[in-house]
Every structure is written in C-alpha cells, then in structure tokens.
Amino acid sequence: MEIGELLSYKPPQAIKRPIEPEDEPEDEIEKQKKMRRIARAKANQMTRPVSPVPSIQTLDQISEEERQEILKFVETEQTEGEVIDETTIKKIVLNFEKRCLKNREMRIKFPDAPEKFMESEVELHEILQEMRVLATAPDYYPLLVKLNIIPSLLELLSHDNTDIAVGTIELLQEMSDVDILHESEDGAEALIESLLEHQVIALLVQNLDRLDENVKEESDGVHNTLAIIENLTELRTEICNESVKQGLLQWLLRRLKVKSPFDANKLYASELLSILLQDNNQNRIALGELDGIDTLLQQLAFYKRHDPSNAEEHELMENLFNALCSALMATPNRDKFLKGEGLQLMNLMLREKKTSRNGSLKVLDYAMSGPHGKDNCNKFVDILGLRTIFPLFMKTPRKNRKKVLSAEEHEEHVTSIIASMLRNCRGSQRQRLISKFTENDHEKVDRLMELHFKYLEKVEALDSLFNDENEDEDSIYLKRLEGGLFTLQLVDYIIVEICAAGAASIKQRVSQILNLRGSPLKTIRHIMREYAGNLGEEGDKEWRDQEQQHILHLVDKF
C-alpha cells in the first residue's frame, strides 16, 4: 500500500449497540430502555457536525522528515508474538527441565503434604501448555531430540497427577499431528525415531488403563492417546504390529465391550481397530486368539433390530463391520465365526431390513469366499440362508438417504455369495441351491441374464476407452474389474455352473435369451476363459490349478 493511501485511509464508522446479556430473561421496562438507547445513539450519529479540521493530514501536508520517519516505522515494525528460533527453544526446554526437577524434588521432600508441592505442579502444568508452541516448528524437532526432551516428556506419562499426564499427551498429540510432520521430513524422522526408541507405545497403552473416562479431561486424554498412535501408524505401518504386542488390541476390545452410551472414544477405538487389522494378517490372527470375533459379533448384534441414531454411530457400526471383514481374511477366524454363530446373526440382519443389512451382506461375502469358506457355505444353506439371499438377488434394494451400498456393490456381494456356494457346496446343499434356478418358470435365470447384459454393456463401454491408451495390461485389467468386469465374471460363472449341473431347461432358457438379444454364446466363453487365467492369489497353487481346470471344463461343456 502507498504511504498516501495508508495515511488517508479511514475505517468506516459503525454504530455501536450496547451488548445485552444473552440468556437472561428481559422484562418490558428493560426492553423499552434498550430501544431508547439505540434511538438516542442513532440521533447523535445523525446530528454530529463534521469536524472542520481533518483528523489525519494528507500526504502533501507532511514534511520529508516525517515521511522518512513513517517509512522507517513501517519497515521495522515487528509482527506480534515471539518468533520461534533456536534460542527460544533452548530457553523453553531449560525452563521445562527446571520445573520438572523442582516438582520431583518437592514430591520427594513432602510426599504426604500436597499443599507443599501443589505450586510446583501448577507451574509444571503451565509450562506444558506453553510448550505447545513447539508443535508449530517441526523443523526444530531434531534440536528437541538432541536436547533430550523426549525421555523427560515420556516420563511425565506416569506422573502421579493425571492432569500432568493428560497435558503431556495433549502436547505429544499436537507435535505428532500428521499435517505438522509432513511439513518437515527431517523433523518427522527425528521425532518418530526418538519416540520409538523410548517405548512410546508401551507407555501410552499402560497409561490408558489408569485414565478414568468419567472425568472430562481424562476422557480427552484417552482420545488424544489414540490420536498419537493413529498418527504414528500412518507414518510407519510397522507400528501396527508393535502396538498389538504392547497390548493395544486387548485394550481396544475391552473398550468396545464397555456398556455405556455411544461416545467419541468408542468410535475412535473402533476406527483404530479397523486400521490395525487392515492388510495385517498377524494382527488378524491375534484378534482371533483374543476372542475378538465374538466381541465384534456381540457389538454388532445390537444393530440387528436398531438403526444407528446418528452419523457418528453409523460410522462406528461401519468400522465394526470393516474390522470383522478384515478379520475373516485370516483362515482360523472363519471357523471362529462359524462357531460363534456369525452366519445366523448375519442372516437375521438380512431379514430385518435395517441399515446393518448392507454390512452383513459384505461380511457373508468374506466368510464364504475361497476354499476356506466351504464350511460356512454349507452351514448357510442349512440355516435356510437361500430364502434370504435370493430375494436380494432378484431385486436390488433402492439406495436410501443413509450411507449404504450402491446398487453395483450390492449386486457384486450377492452374486459373489451365490458363486461361492456353487463352488463350495456339495451333496444335498448343492442340489437345493441349483433347484432354486428352475423355480417360478426360471425367473432367477432371467434375472441372471439381465445382470449379464447390464455388466457386459458397462465393460464394453469401458473397453472402448482403453483402445487408444498406452497403459500396461495389468492396470487396464484392474480398471476393468472395478468398472464391472468382476461382477460380470461372477454372473457368467453362475450361468455356466448351473447350465452344467442343473436341468436341461436352464440351458435352453439361457440360449433362448441370448438368441433374443442377438448375443453369441462365445461372449460368455471368452469372459470365463479370461477369468480362469486370472484367479488371483486366493487359496494355494493346487486349489487354483484345480479351479482353473474346472472352469475351462465348464466352458467346454457350455
């Protein structure tokens, strides 16, 4: 801004109206007084004469000396607040160490006289609040580590006064905030290395047990503790294993079991549990050994007949379903799910038509897929699961306002469950499943063909986009799978399987619909050959080879 503009600038004058207390009830007389005051203020404003002398001189009226003085002032003006530099940090750290030492000495000297050491405790709490400014300067974290402040801070986690421990947790949470750490790579590296070297996870988990969540400050301390662990796992995935070894998984499961109204900490516990199980087979097996499958089923059972009361509780339910799906990817947990009557619970959820129906569909898909889903598939037929799954196959529920599965996700899960049952069921269960496709004049075959054409159109539209691109085959194949090819493969697998094993009328109906639409049989053959060549990593090599031979045999028969 030019100096002329700077000097001639006048802020607009606003009429100040008297501030009234917000919550106090106001009687009629007070209301009238208030109106009179406002009217008087307006009248004064309107009648105030314009001052003949300008309050600020214009640029032409000031001397050269004054002009230089103003320029000098503008250039040298400091921004308010203390600038964080090396000296400031050393001063803060020294102050902190002095107060820690003083508090320790006073507590040792007067262990039974709190009034004697209380002042030093207040001072220590104050310096912890002041130190939060350190979180604004991640570039100086290596200096903090060098000054050996991390062991001193971590020592305070076990301080007898939980207010001090909670203040320390708050400071560590702000310092380890992911956005802050991304500002300085060296700072992040130095801080995390130092925290891990001094067993931060073990100390945080031990401290969780002594915090009383009925006290607001300590409840916030629990929340911040979980935030520190989440921040660290986001930057170092190996911390997921370390935190489970230190007992975090047991604490999270215990926290989920607490019979209390829904709160933010329960939501955070479910979120962290979901993170620990993601892409981590070791933690999934550990969860199963701690009876975690039963805990998750018990927590989800509430949503069988109740919808979550708000968006946060809905997120809690989603986290529990996601954790269960992750856990079911470990083979030993499938058996625990079966023995814990997980199938019965999921089946009831599907029948109840509550919001939990979407999550239960996903869980069933995970529990029944692949070679290890055999027992669950047979059991699902035994508990009359076909009566539940086929109405969902015949009609995709409309997407409601709540955050639920899209039509495509719903159809993918349902077709995947039916395909898994065709793959894994034997004997009478298999017969019951295949006979379903001849019921009501082959209505389920008609629905299969409807889905086949729906997803074939999607995939063909997607393929036309890839013709010009120079991407590698794997990434194109992945995009096609996400764009509808995966569901198309499942639908076509069901078609060739029931045509080979079912009544001749099923094959006749399929051929009839294909002819009506002018679509050749070789389209389905081509999709199934591509599927056989890309079975993924499920099961061992022997199972994959057998499955590949089986699919190719079905294609030849088709």
Secondary structure, 3 states (H helix, E strand, C coil): CCHHHHHHCCCCCCCCCCCCCCCCCCCHHHHHHHHHHHHHHHHHHHHCCCCCCCCCCCHHHCCHHHHHHHHHHHHHCCCCCCCCCHHHHHHHHHHHHHHHHHHHHHHHHCCCCHHHHHHHHHHHHHHHHHHHHHHHCHHHHHHHHHCCHHHHHHHHHHCCCHHHHHHHHHHHHHHCCHHHHCCCHHHHHHHHHHHHHCCHHHHHHHHHCCCCCCCHHHHHHHHHHHHHHHHHHHHCCCHHHHHHHCCHHHHHHHHHHCCCCCCHHHHHHHHHHHHHHCCCHHHHHHHHHCCHHHHHHHHHHHHHCCCCCCHHHHHHHHHHHHHHHHHCCCHHHHHHHHHCCHHHHHHHHHHHCCCHHHHHHHHHHHHHCCHHHHHHHHHHHHCCCHHHHHHHHHCCCCCCCCCCCCHHHHHHHHHHHHHHHHHHCCHHHHHHHHHHHHHHHHHHHHHHHHHHHHHHHHHHHHHHHHCCCCCCHHHHHHHHHHHHHHHHHHHHHHHHHHHHHCCHHHHHHHHHHHHHCCCCHHHHHHHHHHHHCCCCCCCCHHHHHHHHHHHHHHHHHC
